[in-house]
Amino acid sequence: MKLTVQALVAGAALSLSASLALAAVDVQTANQLKSNLTPFGAEKAGNTDGSIPAWDGGYTSVAPGYENGAPRPDPFADEKPLFSITSANLAEYSDKLSDGVKALFAKHADFRMDIYPSHRTAAAPQWVYDNTFNNATGAQLGADKNSVSGAYGGIPFPIPQDGAEAMWNHRLSWSGESARYALRTFIVTADGNRALASEGEELIQWPYYYEGGNASSYDGTFQLGRFIVSGPASKAGEAILVHDPSEAGKRRNIWQYLVGQRRVRKAPSVAYDTPDFVTSGVGLFDEAFMMFGPIDRHDYTLVGKQEMFIPYNNNGAALASIDDLMGEHFLNPDHVRWELHRVWVVDANLKQGQRHTVPKRRYYIDEDSWHIVLFDGWDAKGDLWRMNYSLTYLVPELPALVTNVMWGGYDLQTGAYYLNAAMNGGTPHYEISKPISENNWSPVELANRGAR
């Protein structure tokens, strides 16, 4: 794997200052966020040949007449692919492809990747950048690396020194204060048959990103999520509620409302490698949203940074019909946009004494947004098993590039795949909203909304 100079320097710093791995960076280092690095810690410059451009503030142009919650246009709809990667020329680009993507080529000779011009569209409000700068010198991992303190309202570790820091950057990445969207989840079986697994409305709120808040007012719960199921008919009325913490001493809580039982019950099994019933078991719960729930069963190693072709700026995919987007064995290449970007690479390996059906994963994290855009997973025998993706979605009025919609995964062994949080054909499309009262996030309110 080719690593950038910055990655090699970071690796050297790790080996020279392992005793400081849990500490924030010093002010001199943090000042790079105002010079050669972007406010989120990415390399501001482009690459040598210009195929990755310099970051110039991201994409913040809102389409004339756009109304909140409506499908957003594809700002790059008129662009044509620079070239395509196929089974015939795969070897030429192999060093910029994940193992999971290469496995798709091996499994399906007609798989294709259309490569478009790279646009570094990720952006955030200035107050998020200001908080990120403060976090750089104040945020700290807990001793067990399963919590963060001293951070609020921005990326906690924009200049990461540790794999766990990079993973927390994803968990605390910017997607807005609150968002609501209609979603459908589709699975495609190995024989090419597509089925609707779930549909409903998702509401997510991020107390960590309340504008005007601060570390003192933050109660340690970084995310509140609620999914009300409307279909298929056999599932209608079911609901899930989650409170996810970032700070030590806060307990994760998740509840489920089942129509048949007409009661809310705690659902601690909605975590780790439990098959995700939203995807009819094709996905695992800790694969949801590219990462969901506790992450304490693996150790995380910051491998470095590399240039990679990743799904990016895929508003066009969200505008396609499901019939056009979802092929028999993989997403229709005509509707998936791939671009060359730099990603942080993080390896996750099962801790001694722990169990998980996916003991090894490799995560690829977009340097500009800190969102996980791809990851691969290996089974206990060491065989490549899973490849997960996010069709990164551009929300210029926030501004943000988000990955909590239009994501899914491939089972590389059975041939099944799925697309979750698909907004295609429904509304609202990632509707930006102000946070609602936290009284609305109680188990009692879940029962009221889920009952039918």
N, C-alpha and C positions, 0 to 999 in steps of 0.2 A: 504494500500500500504506500502511495506517495503522500508524504506529509509536508505541509507548508513550513516555512521557517518559523512562523509564530508558534506552530504546534510543537516543533522541536525545542524552542526556547521554553515553552510552558512545561514540556516534559523534563527538561534539565532543571527548571526551578523546583519541580516536584521532588526530584531526587536530592536536591541540595537543601531543601527546607521542609522535609517530611514532618518535622515536629510542628510546623506552622500550618499544616494542611487544613485545620479547622478554623483558621483565623482569616479575617478580612484582609484585603490588600492594603498597602500603604497609600498615602495621598499622592505621592509621585507616580505610582503605577496607575492609580485611578485617573489621573489627569490625562492619560492616553484616550479616555472616553471623550475628551474635548479636542483631540488632535488627530492622531492617525487611526483611531478606532471610531466606529459609530457610537452613538449614545447607548446602544445595547451591547457593545463590545465586539462587533464584527470588524473585519478588516475593511476600512473605508475604501481603499484602492481596489481597482479591478485586478485581474490577473495579467500575466505578461503579454499574452497574445490578444487581449481585449475581448475574449469570448465571454468573460464575466466582467460587466462594466463596473465602474466606481459607483458607490452608493451616494445618491444626491438628495436624500431626504425621503425617499419612498414615493408611493403613489397616493395622492390625496385629492384627485380631481373627481368631483361628484357629477354624474351625468345630469344635464339640464332636465328639469321636470321630474327627477327621481323622487318617489315617495317611500318613506320608511316601511319596510316589510315587503315591498314589491321585489320581484326578481331583478337582480342587478345585471346590467349589460356586461358583456365581455369587452373590456377596453382594447383588447388586441385581436378582435375578431377578423380584421382584415389581413393579419399577418399569415404568411405561408411558412411551412416547415423549412428549416435550413437544409435538413437531410433526414433520412430515416435510418434507424438501426433495425436490421433484420437478422435472421439466422445466417444469411450469407456473409454479412460484414461484421458479425458480432465480435470476432477476435480483435478487430481494430479498436474497439471502444471498451473492451473488457475491463480495463483498469478504472473505468469511471462508472461501473455498474455494480450493484449489490449482488451478493450470492443468490438472494431470492429472485431478483429480476432475471439473472442468468438461468436460474432453474425454470422459470416460465418459458424461456426460449427453448430449453432442452425438452420440456414437456409438450410444447405446442409450436410446431414448425412455422405456423402462420402468425405467431405473435409479432407485433411490430411496435416500435417506439418512434413517434414523430418528434423531432427535436426542433424547438423554436428559439428565436432570439431570447436571451436572458434579460429579464427586467427585475431589478431589486426593489420590489414594491412595498416591502414591509415598512411600516411606520407606526408611530404612536404619538399621542399628545405630548406637549412640552413638559407638562407636570409629571408624566410617567418617566420621561428622560431624567428630570431633576431628581425624582425619587430613586431611580436606578443609580445615579451618581452617588447619592448618599448611601445607598445599600452597599456599594462597592467597598466602602471603608467601615461599614458597621454590621453587615450581616455575618452570621456565623452558623455553621452546622452544629447540631447537637452532637454529643460525644458518640452516639450510636449512628449518626448520620441520617436519622429518620425524622428529624425536625429542623426547623430554621428559626433563629431568633434575630432580632435587630433589623428586620427587613419589613418594608411596607410599600405597596403601590408602584412597584417596578421590578425589574429583573434582579433577583437577590445577589447573584454572583456573575456579573457581566464579564469578568476576567477570571474564568474558572481555573482552579488548581487541582481539581479532584473530579472523578466521575460522578460522585453523588451530587456535587454542586451543579454539574451540567444537567442532571436529571431533575433537580429542584428548579432549575431555570425553566425547564419545560412545564413543570407542574404549576409554577407561578408565572407563566408567560401571559402576555397581554392579549385579551380577546374582548375587552370592554368591561363595563360594570355589570351589565345584565343583558341577556338576549333571549328571545323567544322565537321558536321556529316549528313549523309542521315538518314531520319526518315520516319516512317509510323505510323499512328494512327489507331487503330482498336477498334471498339465497338462491344460488344456482347449484344444482346437484352435479355429480360427476358425469351423468349422462346428458347434461345440458338443459335440464328442465328448471325453469325459474318459478319461484313461489314467493308470495308476500308473507314474511315472517311476523312483522309487527308494523303498526302505524299509530300515530298519536301526536301529541304536542309536548315539546321539551321546553322547560324554562330553566335557565341557569343564571345564577347570580354570584358575583365574586366580591365578598366583603373586603378582601385584601386590596381591591382596586376601587373602593369608594372614593370618588374625587372629594378632596377636602379633608379626608381622614389622615391619620398618622399612626405611627407604631404604637403610641400610647392608647389610642382609642380602639385599635384593632383587637378583637377578642380571640384571635388564633384560629378561627375557622375560615379557610381561604375560599371555599366553594360550597354553594348550596345548589342542589339540583333536584328537579321534579319532572317525572315523565308520566303523563296520563295516557293510557292506552285506549284507542278507539277501534282498533281492529287488528286481526280478523275478529269475527263475531264471538268466537270462543274465548277471546282474551279481553274484549271490550269492558272497560271499567276498572281494570287492574291499574295499579299505580306504584311508583317507586319514589322514595324520598331519600336524599343523602346529604349529610353534613360532613365535609372532609376537612380535617385540621392540618395545619402546617407547624404549629408550635407544640413544644413538649408539654405534656400534662393534659392535652385536649384529646378526648376519645372520639374516634370515628363512629358515627351513627348512621345506620341505614335501615329503612323500614319499607315494608311491602304491604300493599292492600290487595287482598284476594277477594273477588266478588263472591265466590262460593262460600267463603267463611264469613264474609261481611265484617271483617275486623282487620285492624292493622297489627302486624307483628314485626318484630325485629328480624332482620335478615343478614346475619353476620357472614353467611356463606356466599353473599354477593361480593366476591373478592377472589384474588389469586387465580388459580387454574380451574375454578368451577366453570363448567360450560355455561355460556351466556344464553339464557332463555330468550332474550330479545332477538338473537340471531339463530334461534332453534338449535343452539349448541354447536354451530360451526365455529364460532369464536369463543374465546375465554373472557371472563370478566375483566381481568387485568390488561386485556388488549383493547378494551373499549376506550374511545377517544384517544387512541394510541398509547394511553397509560391511564389506569383507573384503579383507585384504592391503594392499599398499603403496598410498599415496594421493598419491604424489609427482609425478604427471603433471598435476595441476591446481593452480591458485592458488585460495585460498579467501577470500572477502570476507564480513565480517559485515555483513549488510544492516540488521538491526535485529530488532525483536520485534513480533509481531502476534497478535491473537486469531484462532483458526482452529478449524473443526470437524475433529476428528481421531478415528481409531479409538482407543477407550480402554476399559479395564476389560472386556476381552472374554473372560472366563472362560466365559461362556455359549456363545460360538462354539466353544470347545474341547470342549464337552459335546455339541454337535450331531453327528449322523451326517454323514459325508462326502456322502452322497446328498442330504441336506437343505441342507448348507452351500454346496456348489458347484453353481451354476447353469450354464446353457448359455453365458453370456457374461460373467458376473460373480458374485461371491459373493452368496448369497441375502440380500437386505436384512433379512429377518426375523431373521437371526442375527448381524448386525454392529451393534455399539453405537458410535455417534458422540457425542462430547461437545465442548463448547466449552472450549478451553484456550489458554493463551499459549504461543507457540513462538518460538524463535530461528530466524531465516531466514539461511541461508548459501548464497551463490552459489559454484559451482565452475566455473572457466573454464580450458580447456586452456592449459598453458604453451607459450610459443613454442619451437618445435623438437621438441615432443612429439607423439605420435599417440594417438588414442583414438577409437573409433567413437561415443562419446557425449562430444563436446567441451564440452558445457555441462550442468550439473545444478543444481537448486535443492533444498536440503535443509531440512526442517522438523524442529526438534529440540525436544522437550518440555522446557519450562523446569524442571519439577519433578524429572525423572529424568535428564536429559541424553541420553536415547535418541532416535535418529532415528525418527520415526513415519511420515513420508511423504517421498518425494522424486520429482521429475520430471526427465526427461532429454530433451535435444534432439539431433537428428542433425546431421551436417556441413552440411546445407542450411538448418539453423535451424528445422526442423519438429519439433514435439513428437512424441516417439517412445515414451517409457516413463513409467509411473507405478508406483512401488513403495510398499508399505504394510506396516505391522506391526499385527497385532491384539494390542495390548499385553495382557499376561497378568499377573494379580495373584497374588503369592506372599506372603501375609501373614505366614507363619511365619519368613521370612528376616529382616526384611520387605523386599520389593522389588516393583517393577513391572518386568517384563522384556520384551525384544523379540527375543530370540534363538530364540524358537519362534513358530509361527503367523505367518509372514511370506511375502510373495510379490510378484508384479508383473504388470502388464498391458503387452502390446505394443499400443500404441494405433493402430499402423498396420496390423498383420495381424489384430488382434482376438483373438489367443491370450492366455491368462493362466495363472498357476500359483499354487499354494499349497504352500509348503515348510515343513518341520519341523512338520507337522500331527500333533498327538497324538491326534486323534479316534479313539476306539475301541481305543486301545492303552494299554499301561502299560510303564514308569512314565511318569507325567506330571510332568516337571520335578522329579525326585527330588533332594532336597538331600543332598549327601554330603560327607564330609571328604576333603580332598585325599589322593590316593594317592601312593606313592613315585614320584619322578621317573624312577626306573629303568624304570617302566612306560611311559614316553613315548619309548622308543628305536625306531629303525627295525626292529631285530631283533624286538622285542616286537610290532610291527605285523604282521610276517610270521607270527608265531605265532598271532595272533588272527584274521588274515584267511584263513589257509589252510583249505581244506576237503577 
